[in-house]
Amino acid sequence: MFAPQEATPDWGGLFSVNPGMAVWTLLTFLTLLFILGRFAWKPMLAALDAREKRIQSDIDEARRQRDEAEALLARQREQLAEGRRQAQGLMAESRAAAETLRKELEARAREETRTMIEGARNEIERERKAAIDAVRQESVDVALAVASRILGERLDAQRDRKLAREFIEELAESEGARA
């Protein structure tokens, strides 16, 4: 009956070369290439070159600013270290000055204490001598009063005092020789 017909694809239209169409396609391509080269690529390349230069300039500026920042940071660290050294020096000087002042105050206090003790000793010695003189005077008066009562008579007061003083002076000299 019917014999099946094989369908043969028409590959000839897609892969067939049409010389007229190829020439016009080539001419159109070359014209478009010329127009783009003249009016589009040159400005685009110029814009890309300008952009590249601007980017390179920004990179160079960033490097310069980074180097400057690093230099400032190094200077800041150096100044900070110098400030610390100065602060430590001032602290050491302050400690030394405080120690010197403390020693001076201690020496002054010791000297004042020694002076006060020496003055007190001198005052005590004066008071002791005054007390001894007063006791001697009292003892002379008491001895005279006792002697006067014992003898029952009153001696001459002037002569009595002279004798008593001579006796006291002899006693004082003998005490001085013992000391």
C-alpha positions in Angstrom: 0.0 0.0 0.0 1.3 3.1 0.8 4.9 3.1 1.1 6.2 5.3 3.8 8.1 8.1 2.5 11.1 9.0 4.2 11.3 12.5 5.3 14.5 14.1 4.2 15.4 17.1 6.1 16.1 20.2 4.1 19.5 21.0 5.4 20.5 22.9 2.4 18.9 26.2 3.5 20.7 26.5 6.7 24.1 25.4 5.6 24.0 26.6 2.1 26.3 29.5 1.2 24.7 32.4 -0.6 27.6 34.5 -2.0 25.5 37.8 -2.3 24.3 37.5 1.3 27.9 36.8 2.5 29.2 39.9 0.7 26.5 42.1 2.2 27.0 40.6 5.7 30.8 41.2 5.4 30.3 44.8 4.2 27.8 45.5 7.0 30.2 44.0 9.6 33.1 46.0 8.3 31.0 49.2 8.2 29.8 48.6 11.7 33.3 47.8 12.8 34.6 51.1 11.3 31.8 53.2 12.8 32.2 51.6 16.2 36.0 52.0 16.0 35.8 55.6 15.0 32.9 56.8 17.2 32.5 54.3 20.0 35.7 52.4 20.8 38.0 55.4 20.9 35.8 57.3 23.4 35.2 54.1 25.3 39.0 53.3 25.3 39.7 56.9 26.3 37.2 56.7 29.1 38.6 53.4 30.2 42.2 54.8 30.1 41.0 57.8 32.1 39.3 55.6 34.6 42.4 53.4 34.9 44.5 56.5 35.5 42.1 57.8 38.1 42.1 54.4 39.8 45.9 54.2 39.7 46.0 57.8 41.1 43.6 56.8 43.9 45.7 53.7 44.6 48.9 55.9 44.7 47.1 58.5 46.9 46.0 55.7 49.2 49.5 54.3 49.5 50.8 57.8 50.2 48.2 58.4 52.9 48.9 54.9 54.4 52.7 55.7 54.4 51.9 59.1 56.0 49.6 57.5 58.5 52.3 54.9 59.4 54.8 57.7 59.8 52.4 59.6 62.1 51.7 56.5 64.0 55.4 55.9 64.5 55.9 59.5 65.6 53.0 59.2 68.0 54.4 56.0 69.5 57.8 57.7 69.8 56.2 60.7 71.5 54.2 58.4 73.8 57.3 56.5 74.7 59.2 59.8 75.3 56.2 61.0 77.5 56.4 57.8 79.5 60.2 58.3 79.9 59.7 61.8 81.1 56.9 60.8 83.5 59.1 58.1 84.9 61.9 60.6 85.3 59.6 63.1 87.0 58.4 60.3 89.3 62.0 59.4 90.1 62.9 63.0 90.8 59.8 63.4 93.0 60.7 60.3 94.9 64.3 61.5 95.4 63.1 65.0 96.4 60.6 63.5 98.9 63.3 61.2 100.3 65.7 64.2 100.6 62.9 66.3 102.3 62.1 63.4 104.6 65.8 63.0 105.6 66.1 66.8 106.2 62.9 66.8 108.3 64.2 63.8 110.3 67.5 65.5 110.8 65.9 68.7 111.8 63.5 66.9 114.2 66.5 65.0 115.7 68.4 68.3 116.2 65.3 70.0 117.7 64.8 67.0 120.0 68.5 67.0 121.0 68.3 70.8 121.6 65.1 70.4 123.7 66.6 67.5 125.7 69.8 69.5 126.3 67.7 72.5 127.3 65.6 70.3 129.6 68.8 68.8 131.1 70.2 72.3 131.7 66.9 73.4 133.2 66.8 70.3 135.4 70.4 71.0 136.5 69.5 74.6 137.3 66.4 73.5 139.2 68.4 70.8 141.0 71.1 73.4 142.0 68.4 75.8 143.1 66.7 73.1 145.1 70.0 72.1 146.7 70.7 75.7 147.5 67.2 76.1 148.9 67.5 72.9 151.0 70.9 74.1 152.2 69.5 77.5 153.1 66.6 75.8 154.9 68.9 73.4 156.6 71.1 76.2 157.8 68.0 78.0 159.2 66.7 74.9 160.8 70.2 74.0 162.2 70.5 77.5 163.6 67.1 77.3 165.1 67.8 73.9 166.6 71.3 75.0 167.8 69.8 78.2 169.2 67.2 76.3 171.2 69.7 73.8 172.4 72.1 76.4 173.6 69.3 78.4 174.9 70.7 81.6 173.7 70.5 83.5 170.6 73.7 84.0 168.8 74.5 86.9 166.5 72.5 86.3 163.3 75.1 87.9 161.1 77.9 85.8 162.5 75.7 82.7 162.5 74.9 83.0 158.8 78.6 83.5 158.0 79.6 80.4 159.8 76.7 78.4 158.2 77.6 79.5 154.7 81.3 78.6 155.2 80.2 75.2 156.4 77.9 74.8 153.4 80.6 75.8 151.0 82.9 73.3 152.5 80.3 70.7 152.1 79.7 71.7 148.4 83.4 71.5 147.7 83.7 68.1 149.3 80.6 66.9 147.2 82.2 68.4 144.1 85.4 66.4 144.8 83.3 63.2 145.2 81.5 63.7 141.9 
